[in-house]
Amino acid sequence: MNLKKIVLTFSLPLLGLQAWAQCENKMSAKADFAYSTNSFGAAIDEYEKAISKAGRDKALKSCMQYQIARCHLHLNDYKNAAKEFKKLLKNPPENPLYHYEYGNLLKSEGLYEEAKVQFAEYVTKVPDDERGQMALKSCDDAIYFIKNPTCHKIENMKLWNTKESDYCPIIADKKGKEVYFTTNREKDIIGKENPLWDLHNEDFFFSKLDKNNKWSTPLPLENGETVNTGFSEGSGDMDKKFSTLYFSRCFGGKEAKKEGGPGCRIYQVKQIGNKWDVPTQIALFPDSFVCVHPTVDPNGKFMIFASNYPEGSQGGMDLWVATYNKKQKTFAEPKNMGPTINSPSHEMFPYLKADGSLYLSSDRVQGFGGLDLYVCERLAADKAEFGKPENLQYPLNSEGDDFGIVFELGKETGWISSNRKGTKGHDDIWHFEAPLAKIVLTGTVRDIDTKEVIAGATVKFDDGVNKFETTTDATGFYKKEIPFGVGYKMMATKKDYYEDYKEASSHGLDPLKVCRDTNLVVDFLLKTQKVDLEFEIQFKFDEAIMFDEYIDTVDNMVKILEQNPTMVVEIGGHTDSRGNDEYNLGLSQRRAQAVVDSLIARGVDKVRLVAKGFGEGEPRVLHKDFKGAESGFTFPKDTKMTDDYINTFKGDEKKFEDAHRFNRRIHMHKISDDYKPPVQNEDDNN
């Protein structure tokens, strides 16, 4: 009895919005009974006989045709199921559900464009059902994600797989060198063949990693009948000590009477040396309900499992959490994990990763088709609280059933179970790995004027929590690997240079979508403190009142002082050569003081500022090429703006005025680094 199939069968509906267990007619009675007892092969035969006798009763024929399609779905015979849906859709169906279910079938075959046609028809007929629109969107999402896959590489574990079902691996030892998994292969299976599925019941097999890093040929977990029995065993988890196995056991047929009736329950069993003790059942719900797929919190505080218990259910199979009871020494008081985790569809095969994240499989309408793998972020370290499930996308998910994920210890590699294209049997185990890319932040620190590299400059990083720094090499180059999803405020500094500030971010870069190393470049340009900083600030004629458009320049001066918090500076004012010397000296002093007053008004401590007027006595030396504001003429670097030079432009008024304008400026000159910022008390922020 296949654990995946029996769970889905006991928890109808499989794909649809409602379940028709029978057509409620004497002609279909035998077929309905076979269907209700999971004898789907026999049900198909009986429905086909009944259809031939139904005459003109179109409603009955349609119902039985639909039931045949569902029988094929239960048997994973999608080809014949598709044929039956096509027959149903040849004539306009009375039930729009046919379009929805056929769309789901097409989606599970990866035929997304064809599925969209069926979902669109369903939306037209049942516009109030939001699941129709969700199904349409899921097809577009699947097409997009297949074109934009994650970095995962998927490989079939051929040594482990057979033509039957092989799935749900479990890490079985501390070194991660032994794996258990579930299989119904014919050889060495204790379980008998199940007539409902024409397949054997399942057992645990194991495989070990040798010193050459190769896996051994799988063998049964044990020779006796302690864990492996004539029933189906599999799909479980080990505790953190790797001494206790929690697993699912399903019963069917006459033998199930000994165990309280057909169904699936959770057991635990201790390993003592090389032998297994007698398994004991963990009583969670009445035996008439399915309880399967246990996974245990690494700290042993709780167990998450799947069940079709109806009270509090969101629909189908749900995930439940049971807390460990120290007195009873077992897990008890199960609670439904609620609508954040569960949906109206099936949620199964939970897995708790070592970092606390919860992985699960669901056939909810938003997926690629069949069961999809999802991850939920852990929200509380000591509680079973998790965020909304996020689809793991393609290629971990496919159009088929993808479930039973497990990670290798301490790695981002592991195994999934799937019946996707390329599967050797009914379900196969596939190995996955993601070559996670690196983000490297690099750049060069240069002199802003000479463009020469600055060796030995310090580049500092601050993400709001952590701070670190690195140093440029002989070529002015720095390099630092940074994590994904972090933003940095950065500063480059060097003795006798003003600091430069930049920002860098790896936000928005998905480590599973960025499949190659990414290089982020942030360069810095430092201004030497040995040369005055020149600022273009224009004043009203014959006044110490600056024009409004130069307010940003004053703000820039404030920023420089904030970035260099111990610096004391001289604010120097200059005029052009027109006017007498004494007048120009006084005018330049008033203008320098006006800038100082403006800086103080913006919060700069006055003890850091010295105003000094230079009049026309220091013609400017251009530290780079400058274009004139009026003429557009380029005045070359290193030109000294003397009267003799300026007078060469007397025949060109615009160039002449631009040349004089360069001398009307404010400079900021570092005097010392003696200023000590006041210590701010914590109470100041209250």
N, C-alpha and C positions, 0 to 999 in steps of 0.2 A: 504494500500500500504506500504509494509515493506521498511523502509528508507534505509536499507542496500541493499536490493535487487534492489530497483528502481534506486539507484545511480549506482550500477554495471551494470544494464541493459542499462541505458541511456549513459553509458561510455564504450561501447564495445571496444576491445574484453575482454571477461571474463578471459580466461586462455591462449589464443593462441597468435601467432605472427601476425595474420591478422584476419580480420573479414569478413566472407562471409554473407552478409545480405540476399542474395538470390542466387538461382542457375541459374537464367536468362534463364528459359525455360518455354514454355506455360504450360507444364504438372505440373510444380511446382509453378505456379503463385499464386494460392490461398494460398498455404502453405507459400510462401515467404512473402506474404502480412500479414498473421497472425503472422509470426515471427517478421516482422518489426514493428508491433504494439504491441509487447510484449505479444501476446496471445499464449503462448508457448504450452499449452495443446491442443488448436485447431490446432496449427501448426504441432504437432506430428501426429494427425489424418490425416491431409491433405497430409503430406509427405508420410505416409505409403500407402495411396490410390494411390498417384502418382507413387511410386516405383513399385507397382503391374502392372502399365500400361507402364512402361518405356522400356519394352522389353529388347533388347540387348545393350542398351546405358549404358555401364559400367561407363562412366564418370559422367553421370547424376545421376545414382543410387548412386555412391560413394558420390557425393555432397549432395544428400538428406539424405543419411545415416549419413553423418557428421552433417548435420543440426539437425537431430533428436537427436544425441548425445548432441549437444549444448543446445537444448531445455531442455533436462533432467538436464544438468548442471545448467541452469538458475533456474530450479525448485528444486535445491539441491537434486535431485534424482540420487545420484552417482551410485547406484546399476544398474539401467537401462542404465545410460550413459556408464558404463563399458561394458555392454552387446553389445551396439552399436559399441563401439570401437573395441571389439573383432571380430565382424562381418566384420568391415572394414579391419582388419589386417589378416583375413584368406587368402586373396589373396594379393600379393605385392601391396601396395597402390601407386598411382601415385604421391600423395602428402606426403612428409616426415613429414609434420606438424602433421599428425595423431599420429606418434610416440611421438612427443613432447607433444601434448595435453593429450594423454593417460598417458604418464609419469607423467604429472602434476596431473591428476586425481588420479593415484595410490599413489602419494606423499601425496595428501590431505586425503587419507585413511590410511596413516601411513605405506604403503607397500613400504618401501624405496628400498629394494633389487630388487623388481619387477620393480619399477620405473627406477632404474639404467639401466636395460636391454633396456627399451624403449629409454632413453636418449642416451645410447651408440649407438643405431641404428641410432638415429637422427644425432649424431655427425659424424657417418660414411657417411651418405648421404649428410649432410650439414656441412662440416668441417670448413667452414669460419665463421659460426655463433657462436660467443663466448658464447652465451646463452646456447648452448648445454653443453659445458664444465662446465659452471657455475651451471647448473641444476644437472649434475653428482656430482659435489663437494658438492652441497647443501644436497644431500642424505647422503653422508659420514659424513658431519657436523652434520646433524640431528641425525644420529645413535650415533655419539660420544657424543653429548650433552645430549641425553636421558640417556646414560650410566653414564654421569657425570653431574647430575642436579645441579641447584642452590639450596640454602637452603629454597626456598619458599615452604610454605604449602598452598594448594589450597582446598577450601571447597565450595560446592554448597550452595547458599542462597535459600534453599528450600522454606522458607516462602514467598519469593518474586516471585519465578518462577512458571510458569504455563506450560501447554503443548503447548502454543503458543510461541511467541517471547517476551523476557524480556531482556533489555540491556541498556547500557549507563547510569549508575547512575551519579547523580550530587549532590555534597554537597550543601545543601540549607540554612544553617544558620551558624552563627559565632561559635557556639559550636560544630558543626559537628554532631548534634543529629537529623537532618532531611535530608532525601535523596529523590530526585526525580529520576524517571527512565522512560524509554520508554517501552510501552507494547501494544500488540494488542489482549489481552485476550478478550474473548467474553463478560464477565460480566462487566457492567457499562461503556462500551466503547461507546462514542458518534459516532465515525466513523462507517460508513456502511461497509458491506462486499464488498471486491474488487473482481470482477469476474476474473481478470487476475491471481490472486494468490490463490483464494479460501480462503482468509484470511481477517480479519477485518483491516481497517486502524488503525493507532496508536494514543495513547493519553499518556499524562504524568500521572503517579501515584506517590504517596508519601508514605513514611513510617517514623515513628518517634521512637527514642530510649527512653524507659521509665526509671524510677529511678532504676529499677532492671536490667538495661543494656540489655533489650530485645527489639527487633524491633516489631513495631505494624503491624497488617495485612494491606497490601497496599490498598489505596483507591484512587479514581480519584482526581486529583489536584484541581478541582473545580466542582461545580454543573452546572454552566452556560456554555456558549460557547464562552468564551473570548480567553483562551489559547487553550483548547481542543475544536476541531470543528469536522465537518464531514470529514475533510481532515486528513492527517497524520502529527502529531506533535511529536517532540522528539529531542534527540541528541543535547545537547547544553551546556551552562555554565552560572554561575552566576557571577556578578561583585563582587569586594572585599567587598562591603558593604552589599551584599546579598539582594539587593533591586531591581535589574534589571536582568531579565532572557533573555538570548540570545538563540534562538532555531531554529530548522529547521522545515519547513512546506512543504509538498509535495502535489501536486494536480494531479488528474487524472480524466478521464471520462468527462461527460458533464459539471459537476460543475466547472471544471478547466477553462472554458471559462470566467467566472467571474473574474478570477485572472490572466488573460493574457495568458492562455494556460497551458498545462501540464508541469510539472517540479518541481523543489525544490528551495526554497528561504529561506533567513535568516531573522528572525524577532527579535525585542526586545520589551519587555513589562515590565512596572514597577509594583511593588507590593505596593499598598497603604493600609496600615493596613492589614486586612485579605482578601482584594479583589485585583483583577488584573485590571489594566487599559486596554485600547484597544491596542493591539499589532500594531506596525508599521514596515513596511518592510524596511530593509537596502538595498538600491539600489546599488549593486556592479557591476553586469554585466546585459546585456539584459536578459529578462525573458526566452528566449529560451534555456538558459544554466542553469546547475545545480549549486547551491551554498548551501552548507550544513556544518554541524558539526562545529559551531563556538566555539572558546575558546578565552578568553580575558586575556591579560596581567594583572598580579596583580595590576600594577600601572595604568592600563587603557589607556596606550599609543597606543596599537595596538591590532588588532584581527586577529587570524589565522583561516582559514577555508579551506574547500575542494571545488574544482570546476573543471568542464570539459571544461572551457573556453579555446579555442585552441591557442590564441596568446601567444607565449612564452612557451607553454606547453611542458613538457618532454614526454607526452603520458598518456592516461588514465585520471584518476582523479589526480590532483596535489594539493599541499598545496599552498595557497596564503596568503599574509599578507596585511591588510588594516590599515592605520594610522588614529588615532582619530583626527578629524578636530574640533577644539574648536568653530569656528564660526558657522559651520553647525551643531555642536553637534551630530555628527555621525561619523562612520568609512567610509573612502573613499580612492580613488586612490590605488586600490589593485595592488600588484606586485607579480609575480610568485617567489617562494622561490628558484628557480634555481636547477641545477643538483646536488648540494651537498645534498639537501633534497629530491628532486623528482627523479623518475626513469621512464622508459618507461611503467611501470606497474601502479597500483593504489596506491596513498597515501591518506589516509582518517583518520577520527576520531582523529584530533589533540587534545592535552591536555597540557596546561601550568601548571606545578607544581609550588608551592609557591616559590621554590628556583630558578625558572626561566628556569628549564630544559623543553625541548619540547619532549613530547611523541607522537607517531603516530602509525598508522597501515598501513601495505603495503603488497601486494601480490607479491612483487618482487621475482625474481627467486631464490635468495639466501636463502629464508626462509624455514620453516618446511613444508609448505603446506598451501594453503588458505591465509588468512590475518594473519600476524605476528605483534607483538608489538615491537617497536623500541624506543630508547631514543637518544636525541641529546643534547649535552652539550651546555649551554649558553656561548657564546663567548664575549658578550658585555652587560654590565649591563643595558644600556639605549637604546639598539637597538635590533631589531629582527634578530640577527645574531647567527647562531647555527652551531655546528660541524656535522660531518658525522653521520648518524643514525647507532646505534649499536643494534644488536638483543638482546632481553632480555632473550633469551635461554629458555630451558625447566626447570621447568614446566609452567612458565607463558605463553610460546608458546607451541602449540601442532600441530598435523597434520591438525586440523580444522581451522576455523576462530577465531582469538583472537584479540580483539579490545576494544575500549572504556574504557581504564584504567582511574582510578581516585584514588587519595591517600586521606586517612583520614587526617584531619588537624593536622599538626605537627608530623605525624607518618610515618613510612615506611611500613604501612599496607594500604590496600584499596580493590578495586574491579576491576575486569575485566569482559568483556563479551565474551562468547565463545559458539560454538556449538560442542565442543570436546566430546569424548566418556563419557557417564554419564550425558549428558545434558538431562534435563527433557522435554524440548520443542525444538523449532527450534533454539533459542538462549537463553542462561541462563546467569544470573549474578553469578559470583563466587567471594568469598572473598579470599584474599591472605594475608599472613604475612610472614615475614622473620625474624626468631630469630637470629639477627645479633650477631656474635661471638665477643669476646673481645680478644685483644692481650695483654698479660701480660709479661712484661720484668722483670726477676728475676735474682738473682745471690748472690754469697757470696764473701766477701772480706776477704782474709787471708794473713798472713805473708808468704812471699815466701820461707823462710828457715824453720821456725818451723811448718808451716801449721796451726798455731793457728788462730782462727777467730779474726777479728778486729771489735769490737763494736764501734759505733759512727763515722765510716768513712763516708765521704761525697761522694756521687755518683752524678756527674753532667752530664746533657744531653744538647746537642746543635744540632738543626736540620738546622742551618744556618739562621733561623728567630727567633725562640723562644728558650729560655734557662730556665731550671729549675733544681732542684736538690732534692735529698732525702737522708736519713741517714740510715745506717745499724743499726739493733737492737742488742740485747745482744748476738745473735748467729752469728753476722756478715752478716745477711741476709737483702736484700733490695727487694722491689717489687714496680713496677710502671706500670699502664695501659697506653698503647700508642695507637695512631690511626693507621689505615691502610695507607700504601703508604708513609711512612716517614723513613728517614735514620738519624741516630744519631751518632755524635762523642761523646764518653763518657770518663769520667775521674774519677778515684777514688783517693781520697786524705785523709790524716790523719796527724796530727801533728807528727813530728819526723819520718815521712816515706817519701820515694820518691813516686811520683805519678805514676799511671799506666793508660795507655790509651788503649781503645778498641773502636770498632764500632759495631753498631747493626742496622738492617734494617727490616722494614715490607713491603718493596717493593716486588711486585710479589705475595702478598697474597691478594686474592679477597675476600672482606667481604661477598659476596653472594655465595662463593664456600667453604669458611672455616666455616663449620656449627657448629663447636665446639670451645670453648675457646682455644686459642693457647698460649703456654708458650715458650718464647724465653729466653734462659739462657746465661748470660754473667758474668763470674766470673773474679775477679781481684786478683792479687798477688802483695803485696806491700813489698818493701825492706826497712828495718829500716835504718835510717840515723845514728843510734848509732854505727853501724858496717860499716867499710870501704867497699866500692864497689871494688871488685877485678876484674881485667881484664887481660886476657891472651894475652900479646903482646910480641912476640919473636923478638929479634934483631940479626943482623949479628954478628958473633963472634968478640968480642973485639971492637965493634963499636956501635954508637948510631943511627944506621939506621935500622928501622923496616922492616921486610919482608912484601911484598905486600899483602899477604893473611890476614894481620891484619888490613887493612884499614877499613874494616867493623866494627871492634871493636871501632876504633876512631869515626866513624859515629854514633855508638850507644852512645858514651859518649856525642857527640854533641846533640843528641836527648834528653838525660836526662837533659842536661843543658837548652835546649829549654823548656822542660816540667816543669822546676823549675827555672823560669826566674829571681828570686832574689837571687839565691844561689851563694856564693863564695866558691871555692873549692881548695883543695891542691891536686896536682898531684904528687904522690910519686913513686919513682923508687926503685926497689929492685933487688939484684943479688943473685946468689947462693953463697955458702961458699968457692968455689975454687978461689984462688988468694988472695993477701994480702988485709988487711982491707982498707988501704988508697986508693989503686987503685980501689977497688970495690966501695968505696964511691963516687969517682969522676965519675966512669962509670955510676953508678945509677943516679947521678945528670944530666949527659949529656943525658941520656935516658929519664928522666922525662921532661927535657927541650925540647927534640925532640917531645914528645907528646903534650906539651903545644903549641909549634910552629905550629904543625899540626892542633890543635884546633882553633888557631887564624886564620890560613889560611882558615878555614871553616866558619869564621864569628863570632866566640866567642870573646867578648870583653876581652882584655888582663888583665884588672883590676879584672876580676873574677877568674884568674888563678894564682896559686903559685906553682912553681916547686921545689921539694925537694928530694934529694937523701938519701936513708937510707942504701945503701950498702948491707951487709949481716947481718946487726944487728937485723932484725926482722923476724925470721923464720915464715912462714905462718901457720895459724891454719885453717884447712879446715872447711868451714861452711856447707858442705854437702858431701855425698859420691862422689868421683871422680874416673873415670877410666883413667888409664895411656894411653897416646897416642901411645906409642910403645908396652908396655907389655899387655895392656888390663886388668891389675890387678886393683881391686877396692881398693882405699885408703879410709878408713872409715872417716866419719864425726868426727869433733873435734880432729883430729890428728894434732899435732904440728910437723912441718917438720924440726926437729933439726938434727944436724950432727949425733948424737947418733942413732936416728931413721933411718936416711937414710943409715947409714953404715951397718945396718942389712941386706941390700940387695946387699952387695958387691959381693956376689956370683952369682947374676943375673943381668947382665949388663943392660938389658932393664928396669927392675924395678928401678935400681939404678939411671939411667938417668932420668926416669920419675919423681922420687922423687925430684931430684935437679931442674928439670924444673918447678915444682910448685912454687919454691921460686923466680924464675925469672919472676917477674910480675910488673904491674903498678896498683896502687890503686888510688881511688878518694875519698877524705875525705872532708866532709862538714865543712867549717870554720864558715860561718855565712849566714844570709839572709839579708845582708845589701845592696846588690846591687840594684840600682834603674835604670831600663831600660830607655833609653832616650825616650821622647815623640816624636812620629812621626807626622810630619805636613802633612796635606792633600796634600800639593804641592809636597811632596816627591814621591807621586804615579803618578804624571803627567809627 
